[in-house]
Amino acid sequence: MRNVASSRLNALWERLASRYDHLLRPLHWQEVQLASAEGISGCVLDAGCGTAQLCLSLLERGLDAYGCDLSPAMLKAGRRKLAAFGHDPAHLVQADIVHLPYADGAFAYALAAGVLCTLPQHLQAPALIELLRVSLRGVRLLEPLDVGLRRPLAWRMSECAAGMRPIPETQLRKLGIPYRLGWSAFAGAISYIQLFKPS
C-alpha cells in the first residue's frame, strides 16, 4: 500500500514540477513558509522541499539550508534554481520523509510545509518522529491540524481538492511530543505548529 500511495503521489509531483512555483505564487506560499522559519538559525532541513524555494530563501539569508524530496522532477527544478543563485545543488537530495538519510541531530531545525498532509495518516507519526530525530532544537510545521472542532470551509475544500489528510492533534499527544500551536493561514486551513524535543 505504501508503494502504491508513494507512486501516485510521486506521479502528481512529477506532473506539477514545471508549474509548481507559478501555481503557488498567487497564494503567497513563499511568504507563509518564511514566516514559519522566523527566528531560526544554524543548519536547517526543509523536508519535502519541492522546488526548493524555501531552501533558496534560507540560503540567501545566510542559513546553512538543505532540502530533501521524493520527486526527481521537483529536485531537478530545485537544483537548477540553487545553481542559478550560486548555491551548491548537492544541498538537495532525494529522500522519503519517513526514512530520512541523516544522522540524529544533524540539523538545528527541521521544517515541513504541506508535506505530512499528503501522506497516508498511518505514516504521519513515523514522519513526525523522523523529523524530531534529525533535529536538535525542534520542528516547525505548516500543516492542516485536526483539533476536533468544526472544520473551516477552506480546510474541507482542501481535503476534497487535494486529498489532504490533516494531522490529528490527538496523534501529537499520543506520541508525547510537546508542541505549540501558533497562527493559521488560508482561512484556517493551515496551522503553524512548533514541535519540541521530548525531555
ChimeraX commands (.cxc) that place a marker at each C-alpha (Angstrom):
marker #1 position 0.00,0.00,0.00 radius 0.5
marker #1 position 2.87,2.37,0.82 radius 0.5
marker #1 position 4.44,1.83,-2.61 radius 0.5
marker #1 position 1.13,2.42,-4.38 radius 0.5
marker #1 position 0.49,5.62,-2.40 radius 0.5
marker #1 position 4.06,6.83,-3.00 radius 0.5
marker #1 position 3.82,6.11,-6.72 radius 0.5
marker #1 position 0.58,8.04,-7.10 radius 0.5
marker #1 position 1.87,10.99,-5.11 radius 0.5
marker #1 position 5.17,11.00,-6.95 radius 0.5
marker #1 position 3.35,10.96,-10.31 radius 0.5
marker #1 position 1.36,14.03,-9.22 radius 0.5
marker #1 position 4.51,15.97,-8.25 radius 0.5
marker #1 position 6.24,14.93,-11.46 radius 0.5
marker #1 position 3.38,16.46,-13.45 radius 0.5
marker #1 position 3.30,19.65,-11.36 radius 0.5
marker #1 position 7.04,20.31,-11.04 radius 0.5
marker #1 position 7.40,22.64,-14.03 radius 0.5
marker #1 position 4.40,24.77,-12.95 radius 0.5
marker #1 position 4.71,24.44,-9.16 radius 0.5
marker #1 position 6.19,27.88,-8.34 radius 0.5
marker #1 position 3.80,29.59,-10.75 radius 0.5
marker #1 position 0.77,27.86,-9.21 radius 0.5
marker #1 position 1.72,28.82,-5.65 radius 0.5
marker #1 position 2.75,32.43,-6.31 radius 0.5
marker #1 position -0.81,33.89,-6.08 radius 0.5
marker #1 position -1.24,32.17,-2.70 radius 0.5
marker #1 position 1.87,33.88,-1.27 radius 0.5
marker #1 position 3.00,30.45,-0.08 radius 0.5
marker #1 position 6.67,31.50,0.00 radius 0.5
marker #1 position 5.88,34.35,2.41 radius 0.5
marker #1 position 3.93,31.99,4.65 radius 0.5
marker #1 position 6.82,29.48,4.62 radius 0.5
marker #1 position 9.32,32.20,5.50 radius 0.5
marker #1 position 7.14,33.32,8.41 radius 0.5
marker #1 position 7.31,29.77,9.80 radius 0.5
marker #1 position 11.13,29.95,9.71 radius 0.5
marker #1 position 11.36,33.24,11.58 radius 0.5
marker #1 position 13.99,33.24,14.31 radius 0.5
marker #1 position 15.72,30.02,13.34 radius 0.5
marker #1 position 19.47,29.78,12.81 radius 0.5
marker #1 position 22.16,27.23,12.05 radius 0.5
marker #1 position 21.81,24.17,9.89 radius 0.5
marker #1 position 18.22,23.66,8.69 radius 0.5
marker #1 position 16.40,20.88,6.82 radius 0.5
marker #1 position 13.47,21.65,4.54 radius 0.5
marker #1 position 11.80,18.23,4.38 radius 0.5
marker #1 position 9.62,17.86,1.30 radius 0.5
marker #1 position 11.34,20.87,-0.23 radius 0.5
marker #1 position 9.65,20.66,-3.62 radius 0.5
marker #1 position 11.36,23.10,-6.00 radius 0.5
marker #1 position 13.49,24.41,-3.10 radius 0.5
marker #1 position 12.07,27.93,-2.95 radius 0.5
marker #1 position 12.21,27.98,0.86 radius 0.5
marker #1 position 15.64,26.35,0.87 radius 0.5
marker #1 position 16.91,29.00,-1.53 radius 0.5
marker #1 position 15.42,31.82,0.56 radius 0.5
marker #1 position 17.10,30.46,3.69 radius 0.5
marker #1 position 20.45,30.10,1.90 radius 0.5
marker #1 position 20.14,33.67,0.63 radius 0.5
marker #1 position 19.62,34.79,4.24 radius 0.5
marker #1 position 22.84,33.10,5.31 radius 0.5
marker #1 position 21.49,29.90,6.84 radius 0.5
marker #1 position 23.05,26.52,6.12 radius 0.5
marker #1 position 19.94,25.06,4.49 radius 0.5
marker #1 position 19.39,21.63,2.99 radius 0.5
marker #1 position 16.36,20.05,1.36 radius 0.5
marker #1 position 15.00,16.63,0.56 radius 0.5
marker #1 position 12.09,15.49,-1.55 radius 0.5
marker #1 position 10.78,12.27,-3.04 radius 0.5
marker #1 position 10.13,13.72,-6.51 radius 0.5
marker #1 position 13.04,13.68,-9.01 radius 0.5
marker #1 position 11.33,16.35,-11.13 radius 0.5
marker #1 position 10.90,18.69,-8.16 radius 0.5
marker #1 position 14.53,18.15,-7.15 radius 0.5
marker #1 position 15.73,18.79,-10.71 radius 0.5
marker #1 position 13.91,22.14,-10.72 radius 0.5
marker #1 position 15.23,22.92,-7.24 radius 0.5
marker #1 position 18.83,22.08,-8.13 radius 0.5
marker #1 position 18.65,24.32,-11.21 radius 0.5
marker #1 position 17.31,27.11,-9.01 radius 0.5
marker #1 position 20.08,26.76,-6.40 radius 0.5
marker #1 position 22.78,26.62,-9.07 radius 0.5
marker #1 position 21.37,29.76,-10.76 radius 0.5
marker #1 position 21.86,31.65,-7.50 radius 0.5
marker #1 position 25.36,30.26,-6.89 radius 0.5
marker #1 position 24.45,27.64,-4.29 radius 0.5
marker #1 position 25.52,24.00,-4.29 radius 0.5
marker #1 position 22.78,21.82,-5.86 radius 0.5
marker #1 position 24.07,18.93,-3.72 radius 0.5
marker #1 position 22.22,20.56,-0.81 radius 0.5
marker #1 position 19.14,18.80,-2.21 radius 0.5
marker #1 position 18.78,15.02,-2.02 radius 0.5
marker #1 position 16.08,12.53,-2.89 radius 0.5
marker #1 position 14.66,11.01,0.28 radius 0.5
marker #1 position 11.48,9.72,1.86 radius 0.5
marker #1 position 10.38,11.78,4.87 radius 0.5
marker #1 position 9.62,8.53,6.72 radius 0.5
marker #1 position 13.23,7.32,6.26 radius 0.5
marker #1 position 15.47,10.39,6.30 radius 0.5
marker #1 position 19.12,9.69,5.37 radius 0.5
marker #1 position 20.58,11.91,8.10 radius 0.5
marker #1 position 22.19,11.29,11.46 radius 0.5
marker #1 position 20.40,12.01,14.73 radius 0.5
marker #1 position 20.54,15.73,15.45 radius 0.5
marker #1 position 22.11,16.55,12.08 radius 0.5
marker #1 position 20.14,19.83,11.89 radius 0.5
marker #1 position 19.29,22.57,14.35 radius 0.5
marker #1 position 15.75,22.68,12.97 radius 0.5
marker #1 position 13.63,20.69,10.54 radius 0.5
marker #1 position 10.83,22.34,8.58 radius 0.5
marker #1 position 7.93,20.73,6.75 radius 0.5
marker #1 position 5.26,22.69,4.91 radius 0.5
marker #1 position 2.28,20.95,3.35 radius 0.5
marker #1 position 4.08,17.62,3.35 radius 0.5
marker #1 position 2.70,15.44,6.13 radius 0.5
marker #1 position -0.87,16.08,4.99 radius 0.5
marker #1 position -0.05,14.34,1.69 radius 0.5
marker #1 position 0.90,11.11,3.49 radius 0.5
marker #1 position -1.49,8.32,4.42 radius 0.5
marker #1 position -2.47,9.00,8.02 radius 0.5
marker #1 position -0.66,5.92,9.40 radius 0.5
marker #1 position 2.63,7.35,8.06 radius 0.5
marker #1 position 2.27,10.78,9.64 radius 0.5
marker #1 position 3.51,9.59,13.06 radius 0.5
marker #1 position 6.69,7.94,11.66 radius 0.5
marker #1 position 7.38,11.13,9.68 radius 0.5
marker #1 position 6.99,13.30,12.79 radius 0.5
marker #1 position 9.34,11.01,14.71 radius 0.5
marker #1 position 11.91,11.17,11.89 radius 0.5
marker #1 position 11.78,14.97,11.76 radius 0.5
marker #1 position 12.34,15.18,15.51 radius 0.5
marker #1 position 15.15,12.61,15.31 radius 0.5
marker #1 position 17.22,14.64,12.84 radius 0.5
marker #1 position 16.66,17.98,14.61 radius 0.5
marker #1 position 18.38,19.29,17.74 radius 0.5
marker #1 position 16.06,22.14,18.65 radius 0.5
marker #1 position 12.75,21.14,17.16 radius 0.5
marker #1 position 10.46,21.11,14.15 radius 0.5
marker #1 position 8.33,23.78,12.53 radius 0.5
marker #1 position 5.27,22.61,10.60 radius 0.5
marker #1 position 2.80,24.27,8.26 radius 0.5
marker #1 position 0.11,21.62,8.05 radius 0.5
marker #1 position -3.64,21.21,8.48 radius 0.5
marker #1 position -4.29,20.16,12.08 radius 0.5
marker #1 position -7.42,18.33,13.21 radius 0.5
marker #1 position -8.21,19.71,16.65 radius 0.5
marker #1 position -11.59,18.01,16.78 radius 0.5
marker #1 position -13.58,21.21,16.28 radius 0.5
marker #1 position -15.73,22.28,13.37 radius 0.5
marker #1 position -13.53,22.33,10.29 radius 0.5
marker #1 position -13.02,25.61,8.42 radius 0.5
marker #1 position -14.59,25.65,4.96 radius 0.5
marker #1 position -11.17,26.23,3.33 radius 0.5
marker #1 position -9.85,23.16,5.16 radius 0.5
marker #1 position -12.70,20.96,3.91 radius 0.5
marker #1 position -12.26,22.27,0.36 radius 0.5
marker #1 position -8.53,21.45,0.51 radius 0.5
marker #1 position -9.32,17.92,1.65 radius 0.5
marker #1 position -11.65,17.41,-1.31 radius 0.5
marker #1 position -9.48,19.10,-3.93 radius 0.5
marker #1 position -6.05,17.84,-2.93 radius 0.5
marker #1 position -6.76,14.77,-0.82 radius 0.5
marker #1 position -5.10,16.39,2.20 radius 0.5
marker #1 position -5.12,14.42,5.43 radius 0.5
marker #1 position -4.95,16.72,8.47 radius 0.5
marker #1 position -2.71,15.66,11.34 radius 0.5
marker #1 position -4.90,14.70,14.31 radius 0.5
marker #1 position -3.91,16.74,17.38 radius 0.5
marker #1 position -4.54,13.56,19.39 radius 0.5
marker #1 position -1.66,11.95,17.48 radius 0.5
marker #1 position 0.78,14.53,18.83 radius 0.5
marker #1 position -0.46,13.81,22.35 radius 0.5
marker #1 position -0.22,10.03,21.91 radius 0.5
marker #1 position 3.36,10.36,20.70 radius 0.5
marker #1 position 4.21,12.51,23.71 radius 0.5
marker #1 position 5.51,15.33,21.52 radius 0.5
marker #1 position 5.47,18.75,23.21 radius 0.5
marker #1 position 4.04,21.29,20.78 radius 0.5
marker #1 position 2.77,24.83,20.49 radius 0.5
marker #1 position 0.01,25.81,18.10 radius 0.5
marker #1 position 0.53,29.26,16.58 radius 0.5
marker #1 position -1.09,31.27,13.83 radius 0.5
marker #1 position -3.08,29.93,10.90 radius 0.5
marker #1 position -3.18,30.75,7.20 radius 0.5
marker #1 position -5.58,30.35,4.29 radius 0.5
marker #1 position -8.75,30.87,6.34 radius 0.5
marker #1 position -7.64,28.36,8.97 radius 0.5
marker #1 position -6.77,25.59,6.51 radius 0.5
marker #1 position -3.07,25.54,7.51 radius 0.5
marker #1 position -1.67,25.82,11.04 radius 0.5
marker #1 position 1.78,26.87,12.19 radius 0.5
marker #1 position 2.90,24.25,14.71 radius 0.5
marker #1 position 6.15,24.15,16.69 radius 0.5
marker #1 position 7.29,20.74,17.88 radius 0.5
marker #1 position 9.85,20.44,20.65 radius 0.5
marker #1 position 12.20,17.61,21.53 radius 0.5
marker #1 position 10.67,15.45,24.29 radius 0.5
marker #1 position 12.65,15.79,27.52 radius 0.5
marker link #1:1,2 radius 0.2
marker link #1:2,3 radius 0.2
marker link #1:3,4 radius 0.2
marker link #1:4,5 radius 0.2
marker link #1:5,6 radius 0.2
marker link #1:6,7 radius 0.2
marker link #1:7,8 radius 0.2
marker link #1:8,9 radius 0.2
marker link #1:9,10 radius 0.2
marker link #1:10,11 radius 0.2
marker link #1:11,12 radius 0.2
marker link #1:12,13 radius 0.2
marker link #1:13,14 radius 0.2
marker link #1:14,15 radius 0.2
marker link #1:15,16 radius 0.2
marker link #1:16,17 radius 0.2
marker link #1:17,18 radius 0.2
marker link #1:18,19 radius 0.2
marker link #1:19,20 radius 0.2
marker link #1:20,21 radius 0.2
marker link #1:21,22 radius 0.2
marker link #1:22,23 radius 0.2
marker link #1:23,24 radius 0.2
marker link #1:24,25 radius 0.2
marker link #1:25,26 radius 0.2
marker link #1:26,27 radius 0.2
marker link #1:27,28 radius 0.2
marker link #1:28,29 radius 0.2
marker link #1:29,30 radius 0.2
marker link #1:30,31 radius 0.2
marker link #1:31,32 radius 0.2
marker link #1:32,33 radius 0.2
marker link #1:33,34 radius 0.2
marker link #1:34,35 radius 0.2
marker link #1:35,36 radius 0.2
marker link #1:36,37 radius 0.2
marker link #1:37,38 radius 0.2
marker link #1:38,39 radius 0.2
marker link #1:39,40 radius 0.2
marker link #1:40,41 radius 0.2
marker link #1:41,42 radius 0.2
marker link #1:42,43 radius 0.2
marker link #1:43,44 radius 0.2
marker link #1:44,45 radius 0.2
marker link #1:45,46 radius 0.2
marker link #1:46,47 radius 0.2
marker link #1:47,48 radius 0.2
marker link #1:48,49 radius 0.2
marker link #1:49,50 radius 0.2
marker link #1:50,51 radius 0.2
marker link #1:51,52 radius 0.2
marker link #1:52,53 radius 0.2
marker link #1:53,54 radius 0.2
marker link #1:54,55 radius 0.2
marker link #1:55,56 radius 0.2
marker link #1:56,57 radius 0.2
marker link #1:57,58 radius 0.2
marker link #1:58,59 radius 0.2
marker link #1:59,60 radius 0.2
marker link #1:60,61 radius 0.2
marker link #1:61,62 radius 0.2
marker link #1:62,63 radius 0.2
marker link #1:63,64 radius 0.2
marker link #1:64,65 radius 0.2
marker link #1:65,66 radius 0.2
marker link #1:66,67 radius 0.2
marker link #1:67,68 radius 0.2
marker link #1:68,69 radius 0.2
marker link #1:69,70 radius 0.2
marker link #1:70,71 radius 0.2
marker link #1:71,72 radius 0.2
marker link #1:72,73 radius 0.2
marker link #1:73,74 radius 0.2
marker link #1:74,75 radius 0.2
marker link #1:75,76 radius 0.2
marker link #1:76,77 radius 0.2
marker link #1:77,78 radius 0.2
marker link #1:78,79 radius 0.2
marker link #1:79,80 radius 0.2
marker link #1:80,81 radius 0.2
marker link #1:81,82 radius 0.2
marker link #1:82,83 radius 0.2
marker link #1:83,84 radius 0.2
marker link #1:84,85 radius 0.2
marker link #1:85,86 radius 0.2
marker link #1:86,87 radius 0.2
marker link #1:87,88 radius 0.2
marker link #1:88,89 radius 0.2
marker link #1:89,90 radius 0.2
marker link #1:90,91 radius 0.2
marker link #1:91,92 radius 0.2
marker link #1:92,93 radius 0.2
marker link #1:93,94 radius 0.2
marker link #1:94,95 radius 0.2
marker link #1:95,96 radius 0.2
marker link #1:96,97 radius 0.2
marker link #1:97,98 radius 0.2
marker link #1:98,99 radius 0.2
marker link #1:99,100 radius 0.2
marker link #1:100,101 radius 0.2
marker link #1:101,102 radius 0.2
marker link #1:102,103 radius 0.2
marker link #1:103,104 radius 0.2
marker link #1:104,105 radius 0.2
marker link #1:105,106 radius 0.2
marker link #1:106,107 radius 0.2
marker link #1:107,108 radius 0.2
marker link #1:108,109 radius 0.2
marker link #1:109,110 radius 0.2
marker link #1:110,111 radius 0.2
marker link #1:111,112 radius 0.2
marker link #1:112,113 radius 0.2
marker link #1:113,114 radius 0.2
marker link #1:114,115 radius 0.2
marker link #1:115,116 radius 0.2
marker link #1:116,117 radius 0.2
marker link #1:117,118 radius 0.2
marker link #1:118,119 radius 0.2
marker link #1:119,120 radius 0.2
marker link #1:120,121 radius 0.2
marker link #1:121,122 radius 0.2
marker link #1:122,123 radius 0.2
marker link #1:123,124 radius 0.2
marker link #1:124,125 radius 0.2
marker link #1:125,126 radius 0.2
marker link #1:126,127 radius 0.2
marker link #1:127,128 radius 0.2
marker link #1:128,129 radius 0.2
marker link #1:129,130 radius 0.2
marker link #1:130,131 radius 0.2
marker link #1:131,132 radius 0.2
marker link #1:132,133 radius 0.2
marker link #1:133,134 radius 0.2
marker link #1:134,135 radius 0.2
marker link #1:135,136 radius 0.2
marker link #1:136,137 radius 0.2
marker link #1:137,138 radius 0.2
marker link #1:138,139 radius 0.2
marker link #1:139,140 radius 0.2
marker link #1:140,141 radius 0.2
marker link #1:141,142 radius 0.2
marker link #1:142,143 radius 0.2
marker link #1:143,144 radius 0.2
marker link #1:144,145 radius 0.2
marker link #1:145,146 radius 0.2
marker link #1:146,147 radius 0.2
marker link #1:147,148 radius 0.2
marker link #1:148,149 radius 0.2
marker link #1:149,150 radius 0.2
marker link #1:150,151 radius 0.2
marker link #1:151,152 radius 0.2
marker link #1:152,153 radius 0.2
marker link #1:153,154 radius 0.2
marker link #1:154,155 radius 0.2
marker link #1:155,156 radius 0.2
marker link #1:156,157 radius 0.2
marker link #1:157,158 radius 0.2
marker link #1:158,159 radius 0.2
marker link #1:159,160 radius 0.2
marker link #1:160,161 radius 0.2
marker link #1:161,162 radius 0.2
marker link #1:162,163 radius 0.2
marker link #1:163,164 radius 0.2
marker link #1:164,165 radius 0.2
marker link #1:165,166 radius 0.2
marker link #1:166,167 radius 0.2
marker link #1:167,168 radius 0.2
marker link #1:168,169 radius 0.2
marker link #1:169,170 radius 0.2
marker link #1:170,171 radius 0.2
marker link #1:171,172 radius 0.2
marker link #1:172,173 radius 0.2
marker link #1:173,174 radius 0.2
marker link #1:174,175 radius 0.2
marker link #1:175,176 radius 0.2
marker link #1:176,177 radius 0.2
marker link #1:177,178 radius 0.2
marker link #1:178,179 radius 0.2
marker link #1:179,180 radius 0.2
marker link #1:180,181 radius 0.2
marker link #1:181,182 radius 0.2
marker link #1:182,183 radius 0.2
marker link #1:183,184 radius 0.2
marker link #1:184,185 radius 0.2
marker link #1:185,186 radius 0.2
marker link #1:186,187 radius 0.2
marker link #1:187,188 radius 0.2
marker link #1:188,189 radius 0.2
marker link #1:189,190 radius 0.2
marker link #1:190,191 radius 0.2
marker link #1:191,192 radius 0.2
marker link #1:192,193 radius 0.2
marker link #1:193,194 radius 0.2
marker link #1:194,195 radius 0.2
marker link #1:195,196 radius 0.2
marker link #1:196,197 radius 0.2
marker link #1:197,198 radius 0.2
marker link #1:198,199 radius 0.2
view
